[in-house]
Structure formats: structure tokens, C-alpha cells
């Protein structure tokens, strides 16, 4: 994939660790290319990890801390946490407004997001929160963030409209159009995921899992053995 001409990118996901499962290798390549990447995390992931023994009231701050550390591994230092309830996200007007706010603040050339379409062959990628955040994000990209009158409170905050030129759908979208080779950044992708200790307590298993599926994606892309890749669907919105 060509990263030329891109100055700023925004990644919008439902939970802490979603970005690292889906896009961390690509994000590392973008930041290495000088692109300023920002994360927008809709929930704090406080409904994940009941089996680990962590108290529920400690999970949200822990997961914010883990995601902040994971972001730094791949060169991201600007994060927006929206604080929506984990497991109960709906693509309503409030969420569309809040994502539109971040889009207008960041003014990205590219938005990376989760798919709003259910993938029946990869049910885990189609968590209801993922679908809801995907739907709200694409509605924020078009028409909300670019429409001055969509959310009057944003104009009252001094945030000018912004039209996002391009969207990348990932995290299990069934119609892949492009592959990003991440062979040079696979170790940082795994390192970022290992920051999520409350969710992934077994480093060896995590590394094997990630290398397994990203090597399969690389094979689908026609890359030689020993290479790794992430897959996206690129959508122009101009």
C-alpha cells in the first residue's frame, strides 16, 4: 500500500485492543512513514475479562492504561476515549456526534474503522459493539462530519466541517480490496497486543496466533512464505 500524500489518519474502534488485533502492523508502518495517527476508542472495554479475576470497577482504567501503552509501541500518542458502555453500544446520534467531533478535531486524510457488516465466517469479528461503532463511524464520515448543520453543537464548539477522503474497513470485512505487508512491523504488532495483559495473559500463545493468521493473510495476498500482512477494504468518499 502507498502511504504517500497522507498526513493524518484516525483509527476508530469499539474496544481497547481492537486496533491492535486489526491494524497495529499497518499503523506502525504509517507512523514510520511520518503519518500522524490518532486513536478513538469508543468504550473502555470494562465488560471484558471477567474470567481473569480483575474487579469490574478496576477494569476500565486498566484497559485505558493498556491501550495507551500499546499505542506508544506503534508510534501513536494521541488517544480519545469516549467512555461508552462496553457491550451496549448502539449507532445512535450521540455516538455519531462524538465521532464526528473527533473527526473535525483531527481532520484526517484517512479513517480506519471496523466493518458495520456481519461476517458469518468470522463471528468474533462481528461483536455487536464492532458493528455499531462501524455504522456510527461511517455515518460520521458521511454525512455528519462534513455537514455544518448535522450537529449544531459542534459548530458552537468552533469545530469546522471536515470531509474524509478515504476509509479503510478492516477487522474481518469479507470483501478485501488491499493488503498491507507488515513483515517489518509484525513484532511491534505482537508487542502492542501483549500490552493488553488483562485480556491476553499468555504471550507465547498470542504470538503464535497473530503470526498464524497474518501469515495466512500474506499467503492470500500472494506474498512468499515468511511474510505477514493485514487486509482492508479501501473506500473512497470524495
Secondary structure, DSSP 8 states (H G I E B T S, - for coil): ---TT--EEEEEESSTTHHHHHTHHHHHHHHHTT-EEEEEEEE--TTS-GGGT--HHHHHHHHHHHHHHHHHHTT--EEEEEEE-TT-----HHHHHHHHHHHHHH--SEEEEE-SS--TT-GGGG-HHHHHHHHHHHHIIIIITT-TTT-HHHHHTT-------EEEEESS-SS--EEEE-TTTHHHHHHHHHT-TTT---HHHHHHHHHHHHHHHHHHTT--TT--EEEEEEEE--
